[in-house]
Amino acid sequence: MRENVAVLFALIFLLSAWTPLAASQAKATFSVVSLPKGEVSRIQSPNGKWTLIFECPNDCIERKLWVEETSSRARKLVKEYERSLDISWAPDSRQFFVNDNSGSTAARCYVYEVAFLKETDVAKIVLAGDPNAEQFLNSGHSYLRAKRWLNSHELFVVLTGHNDGLPPGAFTVRYRVGLTGSVHKLSQHSEEQP
């Protein structure tokens, strides 16, 4: 009987230690990092094989995003940017998304396959799955941003903006976007502007 109680307490202890660890690892996998955060920022992939390096020297005169293979230190330039970014690794470390906040009137989301840097424009996937999104994507102020990975192949994406008093007014549309082309509109809210 005492042995059973001791085993039960050991199991409870192990489970209580494992749960916060698993939660912290899941949180790290799905985190979104907003940049710039200094002259150099490093964001390691969940599997540790890759590192995204954002360089923003001299008061951010240049803004370059690189991907580096951790073992060889070989680097490839992803792209040069003009403004701020939001970046997140997919849970399987094969892809990452970049929300390019390219101007005060626009933001777009791109997904990059890490090994060859193949770029996928999330706006094109949304348009193919929801042709009505064109009016929102082409409005005066349009911000299409991934908010998080749902799994290694799907994103939760939000399209917000307004059109300076013209239709469609202010809007928010939420999507579940599969990188293979599936698009599910989760909600849509529009308002006339005064």
C-alpha positions in Angstrom: 0.0 0.0 0.0 2.8 2.4 0.9 4.6 1.7 -2.4 1.4 2.5 -4.3 1.0 5.8 -2.4 4.7 6.7 -3.1 4.3 5.9 -6.8 1.1 8.0 -7.0 2.9 11.0 -5.4 5.9 10.6 -7.8 3.5 10.6 -10.7 1.7 13.7 -9.5 5.0 15.4 -9.0 6.2 14.5 -12.5 2.9 15.6 -14.1 2.9 18.9 -12.3 6.5 19.6 -13.4 5.8 18.5 -17.0 2.6 20.6 -17.6 4.2 24.1 -17.2 7.2 22.9 -19.3 4.9 21.7 -22.1 2.9 24.9 -21.9 6.0 27.1 -22.1 7.3 25.1 -25.1 4.0 25.5 -26.9 3.9 29.2 -26.2 7.5 29.6 -27.6 6.6 27.7 -30.7 3.6 29.9 -31.5 5.0 33.3 -30.4 5.0 36.3 -32.7 8.0 38.6 -32.5 7.6 42.3 -33.5 10.7 44.0 -34.9 12.9 46.0 -34.8 14.1 45.4 -31.3 17.6 46.9 -31.5 20.3 46.6 -34.1 20.3 42.8 -34.3 17.5 40.4 -33.4 17.8 36.6 -33.5 14.7 34.3 -33.6 15.5 30.6 -33.4 13.3 28.0 -35.0 11.5 25.5 -32.7 13.7 22.7 -33.8 16.9 24.8 -33.4 18.0 24.1 -37.0 17.5 27.7 -38.3 17.8 31.2 -37.0 16.1 34.3 -38.4 18.4 37.4 -38.0 17.0 40.8 -38.4 19.6 43.5 -38.8 18.6 47.1 -38.3 21.9 49.1 -37.9 22.5 52.9 -37.7 19.0 53.9 -36.4 17.4 51.4 -38.8 18.7 53.0 -42.0 18.8 49.4 -43.4 16.5 46.6 -42.4 17.5 43.1 -43.6 16.0 39.8 -42.7 18.4 36.8 -43.0 17.9 33.1 -42.4 20.9 31.2 -41.1 21.4 27.4 -40.8 22.6 26.9 -37.3 25.1 24.1 -37.9 26.9 25.6 -40.9 26.2 29.3 -40.1 25.4 29.7 -43.9 23.1 32.7 -44.4 20.6 33.7 -47.1 19.0 37.1 -47.4 15.2 36.8 -47.1 14.4 40.4 -48.0 15.1 44.1 -47.3 12.3 46.0 -45.6 11.3 49.6 -45.1 9.3 49.4 -41.8 8.4 47.1 -38.9 7.8 43.3 -39.1 6.0 40.6 -37.2 7.6 37.2 -37.5 6.7 33.7 -36.3 8.0 30.2 -37.0 5.7 27.4 -37.9 5.6 24.6 -35.2 7.5 22.2 -37.5 10.2 24.9 -38.3 9.7 24.4 -42.1 8.1 27.8 -42.6 7.8 31.2 -41.0 5.5 34.1 -41.6 6.4 37.8 -42.0 3.8 40.5 -41.6 5.4 43.3 -43.6 4.0 46.6 -42.2 5.2 48.3 -45.3 3.5 51.7 -44.8 1.0 53.6 -42.7 -1.7 52.4 -45.1 -0.8 48.8 -45.7 0.4 45.6 -44.2 0.7 42.2 -45.9 1.5 38.7 -44.8 4.0 36.4 -46.5 5.0 32.8 -45.7 8.5 31.6 -46.5 9.5 28.0 -46.9 12.8 28.1 -45.1 15.0 25.7 -47.1 14.6 27.5 -50.5 12.9 30.8 -49.4 9.9 30.2 -51.6 7.5 33.1 -50.9 3.7 32.6 -50.6 1.6 35.8 -50.6 -1.3 35.1 -48.1 -3.4 37.8 -49.8 -3.5 35.7 -53.0 -4.7 32.7 -51.0 -7.4 34.8 -49.3 -8.6 36.2 -52.6 -8.8 32.8 -54.2 -10.9 31.5 -51.3 -13.0 34.6 -50.8 -13.2 36.8 -53.9 -15.3 39.4 -51.9 -12.1 40.2 -49.9 -10.8 42.2 -52.9 -12.9 45.2 -51.9 -11.1 45.2 -48.5 -7.6 44.4 -49.8 -7.9 47.3 -52.2 -9.2 49.8 -49.8 -7.3 53.0 -48.8 -6.0 51.4 -45.5 -5.7 47.6 -45.6 -3.8 45.5 -43.1 -3.7 41.7 -43.7 -1.8 40.1 -40.8 -1.3 36.6 -39.5 -1.9 36.5 -35.8 -0.7 33.0 -35.1 -0.1 29.6 -36.4 -3.0 27.2 -35.8 -0.7 24.3 -36.9 2.2 23.9 -39.3 0.0 24.4 -42.3 -2.7 26.9 -41.2 -2.8 30.5 -40.0 -5.3 32.6 -38.1 -5.4 35.8 -40.3 -7.1 39.1 -39.7 -7.9 41.7 -42.4 -8.6 45.1 -41.0 -8.8 48.7 -42.4 -11.0 51.5 -43.7 -11.4 53.6 -46.8 -11.5 57.2 -45.6 -15.2 57.7 -45.7 -15.9 55.7 -48.9 -17.4 52.2 -49.0 -16.6 49.7 -47.6 -16.0 51.9 -44.5 -14.2 50.3 -41.5 -13.9 46.5 -41.6 -12.5 43.5 -39.8 -12.5 40.0 -41.4 -11.1 36.9 -39.7 -9.9 33.9 -41.6 -8.5 30.4 -41.1 -6.1 30.1 -44.0 -4.5 26.9 -45.1 -1.3 27.3 -47.0 -2.5 24.7 -49.5 -5.4 27.0 -50.5 -8.3 26.4 -48.1 -9.9 29.6 -46.7 -12.6 29.7 -44.0 -14.1 33.0 -43.2 -14.6 33.0 -39.4 -16.3 36.4 -39.0 -16.8 39.7 -40.7 -17.7 43.1 -39.3 -18.1 46.3 -41.3 -19.2 49.8 -40.3 -20.1 52.9 -42.2 -17.8 55.8 -41.5 -19.2 59.2 -40.5 
